């Protein structure tokens, strides 16, 4: 499996992170708005993360506007919403050497940089 980043081209945070990546990273870029995540890709992410909730962004504006924060969502709900709308995936998602890195926390991005430097 190729090392990959799932990101949103219109997201300032994603763009900033991409700019900071080491030059020879060999990542395959996947813009989730232009090319929505497939069920198979989501299954692969789930296999690495162990949870759809871990992949789900509770910061998404739709999460609040749809009243989802007031519901108790199941793993199947998280999966369904991620597949329905790209905004629900916590981004960026990196898959590097069979490990998954989800979201833009500083600690996560430091781990991504370390993984890419060891290439």
N, C-alpha and C positions, 0 to 999 in steps of 0.2 A: 504494500500500500504506500502510495506517494505521501510525502509530508505535505500537509495542507493547512490552509487558513480559510475559515469561513468568516466572512466579514460583510459589512455594509459600506459600500463606496461613499454613501452620503453621510456617514457617521464621522464626525470630527475626531473622536477618540480613536476609532479604528485607523483613520488616516495617519494620525500622530504616531500610533504604535507601529504601523507599517513602515513609516519613514525611519523609525529608530532601529529597525531590524538590521542585523549584520548584512553586508553587501552580498555575500555568496551563500545565501540561505537555502536555495533550491526548493522553495515552497511553491505549491500549486495554489493559485488564488481562486477563490470561489465567492463571487458576490451573490449573497443570498436573495437580494431583491431582483436582480436580472435573471438568476438561475436558482429558483427555489429549491430548498433541501428536499430530497426524495425520502420516501419511507425507508429505503435501504440505507441511505446515508445516516438517517436518524437512528436506525437500529444499530449501526456500527458505532455511533457516538454513545448510545446507551450501553452497549457491550463494554466500552472502555470506562464510562463514568459510573455505571451501576444504577443510574437514576435519571428519569426524564426531568424530575424537579430540579436536579443540579444543572440541567441545560436550559432551564426556563428563566426568563428575565421577569422578575416582579417589579422592575423599574419601568417596564413598558407602559406607555400612556394608555394603551388599550386595556391593560390589566385593571387599571383604575376605572376607566370609562365604562367597561363592560360589567363592573361590579364584581369581578372575580376575587378581589381581595376579601370580600365578605363571604365567599363560599369555601367549603373545604374540598379542595381539588384532589383527585386521585392521580396516580401515575398515568392512567389512560387519558385523563383530562389533559394533563400536561402535554402528552404526546399529541393529542388531537389539536390542541391550540398551536403548538409549534409547527405542525404540518399545515395548519390553516393560514397562518400569517407569520411572515419572516420576523416581525418585530418581537415575537415571543422568545426567540433564541437569545440566550445571554451571549454577547459577542465581545470580542472575537472568540472563535473556537479554533484552537490549534491542535492538529494531530501530528505528532513528531515521534518517529520511531516507535509507533504503537502505543504511545501515551497521549492522553488528552489533557488539554489546558483550557479551562473555560473562564471567559470573562476578562475584565480589564483591570483587576486589582493589581496593585504594584507588585505584590509578592508573586502573583501568577505570571506577570510579564517578565519578572526577573528569572523565573524558572524557565520560561520560553527562551530567553536570551542565552541562558546557560546551556540548554539543550541544543540550540542552534550553533553555538560556538564549538561544541564538541563534535561537530560534523566533519 
